[in-house]
């Protein structure tokens, strides 16, 4: 059975990078088979303020009896007075295989581009494990660690930079009421060669079921790089609100 989720954004506040992809978002345990999701937002204004903002994303997942394969894609574009002020795209492929007793493998690859971070391309590939504590809809905590290889190409610089990072992550999901759930996730990714050179990502979301097939999502995300490329700010953030429809 194919399950599709469509999210219509109501409000978005963006700084520099546009949408920050939550690669640890849960798609629920559900039955084996295919599922997917789509979300998008468009905003335009004219006259004294001329601005266009487009954000879109989607995911598709196949769940087997003991494994899960998920592809996520997200992108954003912003233009003000015919000048591009934001443009980014991220694609993330992740595979998990259950090992029992809450343990599972984590294997992933990711490609990202953001010229406003001087990032022509960033390719990530990693493999590790995660441990889940709690396995019910009311409370769930997950910890994981995945050593990974990173390859970057920066604008106006020759060649590429390849290096290793340790990616550690945490996710927490807590049901507050019968209709409301809060979820949080965070990454900390230092270089193996220099732990002070690290990136961090955080995301907090509150989801409220409005009816059986409609939910309200409100959240915020932040991304920090302790040593970004020259001319790039260390921190990007965004906030969002939207309505999701499942069918």
C-alpha positions as CSV (number, residue, x, y, z in Angstrom):
1,X,0.0,0.0,0.0
2,X,1.4,3.4,-1.0
3,X,1.0,6.1,1.7
4,X,1.6,9.7,0.6
5,X,1.9,12.7,2.9
6,X,1.5,16.2,1.5
7,X,2.4,19.2,3.6
8,X,1.3,22.8,2.8
9,X,3.5,25.4,4.5
10,X,1.7,28.3,6.2
11,X,4.7,30.2,7.5
12,X,8.4,30.1,6.9
13,X,11.2,32.2,8.3
14,X,14.5,31.5,6.6
15,X,18.1,32.5,7.1
16,X,20.6,31.9,4.3
17,X,20.4,28.2,3.7
18,X,16.7,27.6,3.4
19,X,15.2,24.3,4.6
20,X,17.5,22.1,6.8
21,X,16.8,18.4,6.0
22,X,15.8,16.2,8.9
23,X,17.4,12.9,7.8
24,X,16.4,11.2,11.0
25,X,12.6,11.9,10.8
26,X,10.5,8.9,11.6
27,X,8.1,7.5,9.1
28,X,6.5,5.2,11.7
29,X,6.7,1.5,12.0
30,X,3.7,0.6,9.9
31,X,3.4,-2.4,7.6
32,X,6.1,-3.6,5.2
33,X,5.9,-2.0,1.8
34,X,6.2,1.4,0.1
35,X,5.3,4.7,1.6
36,X,6.2,8.3,0.7
37,X,5.7,12.0,1.4
38,X,5.7,15.4,-0.3
39,X,5.8,18.9,1.0
40,X,6.1,22.3,-0.6
41,X,5.7,26.0,-0.1
42,X,5.4,29.0,-2.5
43,X,5.4,32.7,-1.5
44,X,5.4,35.7,-3.8
45,X,5.0,39.5,-3.3
46,X,5.2,42.5,-5.6
47,X,5.1,46.3,-5.6
48,X,7.4,47.9,-2.9
49,X,8.6,44.4,-2.0
50,X,9.4,42.0,-4.8
51,X,10.1,38.5,-3.5
52,X,9.7,34.9,-4.5
53,X,10.3,32.0,-2.2
54,X,9.9,28.3,-3.2
55,X,10.7,25.3,-1.0
56,X,9.9,21.6,-1.9
57,X,10.9,18.2,-0.6
58,X,9.9,14.6,-0.6
59,X,10.7,11.1,0.5
60,X,10.1,7.5,-0.5
61,X,10.6,4.5,1.7
62,X,10.5,0.7,1.4
63,X,10.1,-1.2,4.6
64,X,10.9,-4.9,4.7
65,X,10.5,-7.3,7.6
66,X,13.9,-6.4,9.1
67,X,15.2,-3.5,7.1
68,X,14.2,0.0,5.8
69,X,15.5,1.9,2.7
70,X,14.6,5.7,2.5
71,X,15.4,8.4,0.0
72,X,14.8,12.1,0.9
73,X,15.2,15.1,-1.3
74,X,14.8,18.8,-0.3
75,X,15.5,22.1,-2.0
76,X,14.9,25.8,-1.7
77,X,15.0,28.9,-3.9
78,X,14.6,32.6,-3.0
79,X,14.7,35.7,-5.2
80,X,14.4,39.3,-4.1
81,X,14.1,42.1,-6.7
82,X,15.3,39.6,-9.3
83,X,18.4,38.8,-7.4
84,X,18.8,35.2,-6.1
85,X,19.3,35.3,-2.3
86,X,19.1,31.5,-1.5
87,X,19.5,28.3,-3.5
88,X,20.2,24.8,-2.1
89,X,19.5,21.1,-2.7
90,X,20.1,18.0,-0.5
91,X,19.6,14.3,-1.4
92,X,20.0,11.7,1.3
93,X,19.8,7.9,1.0
94,X,19.7,5.8,4.2
95,X,19.5,2.0,4.9
96,X,18.8,0.4,8.3
97,X,18.8,-3.3,9.2
98,X,17.4,-4.5,12.5
99,X,19.9,-6.5,14.6
100,X,17.5,-7.2,17.5
101,X,17.4,-5.8,21.1
102,X,17.0,-2.3,19.8
103,X,20.2,-2.3,17.7
104,X,20.3,-1.6,14.0
105,X,22.9,-0.8,11.3
106,X,23.0,2.6,9.6
107,X,24.4,3.0,6.1
108,X,24.0,6.3,4.3
109,X,25.1,8.6,1.4
110,X,24.3,12.3,0.9
111,X,24.9,14.9,-1.7
112,X,24.4,18.6,-1.0
113,X,24.9,21.9,-2.9
114,X,24.6,25.5,-1.5
115,X,26.4,28.3,-3.3
116,X,25.5,30.7,-0.5
117,X,27.8,28.6,1.7
118,X,30.3,28.6,-1.1
119,X,29.5,24.8,-1.3
120,X,29.7,23.6,-4.9
121,X,29.2,20.1,-3.6
122,X,29.5,18.0,-0.5
123,X,29.3,14.2,-0.6
124,X,29.0,12.1,2.5
125,X,29.2,8.4,3.0
126,X,29.1,6.5,6.3
127,X,28.3,3.3,8.1
128,X,27.7,2.6,11.8
129,X,25.1,1.5,14.4
130,X,22.2,3.0,16.4
131,X,20.5,1.9,19.6
132,X,16.8,2.5,20.2
133,X,15.4,2.8,23.8
134,X,11.7,2.3,24.0
135,X,9.6,1.0,21.2
136,X,6.1,2.4,21.7
137,X,4.2,5.4,20.2
138,X,4.4,7.4,23.5
139,X,8.2,7.6,24.1
140,X,11.2,6.8,22.0
141,X,14.9,7.6,22.3
142,X,17.6,6.7,19.8
143,X,21.4,7.2,19.9
144,X,23.8,6.5,17.0
145,X,27.3,6.8,15.8
146,X,28.5,6.6,12.2
147,X,32.1,7.3,11.0
148,X,31.9,8.9,7.6
149,X,34.0,10.2,4.7
150,X,33.4,13.7,3.5
151,X,34.4,15.2,0.1
152,X,33.9,19.0,-0.5
153,X,34.3,21.3,-3.5
154,X,34.2,25.0,-2.7
155,X,33.5,27.7,-5.1
156,X,36.5,29.7,-6.5
157,X,38.9,27.0,-5.2
158,X,40.6,24.3,-7.2
159,X,40.3,20.6,-6.4
160,X,38.3,19.0,-3.5
161,X,38.9,18.4,0.2
162,X,38.4,14.8,1.5
163,X,38.5,14.0,5.2
164,X,36.9,11.8,7.9
165,X,34.3,12.8,10.5
166,X,32.6,11.1,13.4
167,X,28.8,11.6,13.1
168,X,26.9,11.1,16.3
169,X,23.2,11.7,16.6
170,X,20.3,11.6,19.0
171,X,16.5,11.6,18.4
172,X,13.7,11.9,21.0
173,X,10.0,11.5,20.4
174,X,7.5,12.1,23.2
175,X,3.7,12.0,23.0
176,X,2.3,14.9,25.1
177,X,-1.4,14.3,24.6
178,X,-3.5,11.8,22.6
179,X,-3.2,14.2,19.6
180,X,0.2,16.0,20.1
181,X,3.7,14.6,19.8
182,X,7.0,16.5,20.1
183,X,10.2,15.3,18.4
184,X,13.8,16.5,18.6
185,X,16.9,15.4,16.8
186,X,20.6,16.5,16.9
187,X,23.9,15.8,15.1
188,X,27.4,16.5,16.3
189,X,30.0,15.9,13.6
190,X,33.7,16.6,14.5
191,X,36.7,15.9,12.3
192,X,38.8,12.9,13.4
193,X,41.9,15.0,13.0
194,X,40.6,18.0,15.0
195,X,37.6,17.7,17.3
196,X,37.3,21.5,17.6
197,X,36.4,21.6,13.9
198,X,32.8,20.4,14.1
199,X,29.3,20.8,12.6
200,X,26.1,20.6,14.6
201,X,22.5,20.3,13.4
202,X,19.3,20.5,15.5
203,X,15.6,20.2,14.8
204,X,12.5,20.5,17.0
205,X,9.0,19.7,15.8
206,X,5.6,19.6,17.4
207,X,2.9,17.6,15.5
208,X,-0.8,17.8,16.3
209,X,-3.4,15.5,14.8
210,X,-6.3,17.6,13.6
211,X,-8.4,14.8,12.2
212,X,-7.6,11.2,11.2
213,X,-5.8,12.3,8.0
214,X,-4.8,15.9,8.7
215,X,-2.0,17.2,11.1
216,X,-0.4,20.5,12.0
217,X,3.4,20.7,12.1
218,X,5.3,23.5,13.8
219,X,9.1,23.5,14.2
220,X,12.5,25.1,14.0
221,X,15.9,24.0,12.8
222,X,19.5,25.2,13.2
223,X,22.8,24.3,11.5
224,X,26.2,25.4,12.9
225,X,29.7,25.1,11.4
226,X,32.5,26.0,13.8
227,X,34.9,26.7,10.8
228,X,32.9,27.6,7.7
229,X,34.5,28.7,4.4
230,X,35.8,32.2,4.2
231,X,32.9,34.8,3.9
232,X,30.3,32.3,5.2
233,X,28.4,32.8,8.5
234,X,28.7,30.0,11.1
235,X,25.0,29.5,11.8
236,X,21.9,29.1,9.6
237,X,18.3,28.6,10.9
238,X,14.7,28.4,9.9
239,X,11.3,28.0,11.4
240,X,8.2,26.5,9.7
241,X,4.5,25.6,10.1
242,X,2.4,23.5,7.9
243,X,-0.6,21.2,7.4
244,X,0.0,17.6,6.4
245,X,-2.6,15.4,4.7
246,X,-2.2,11.6,4.6
247,X,-4.0,9.3,2.2
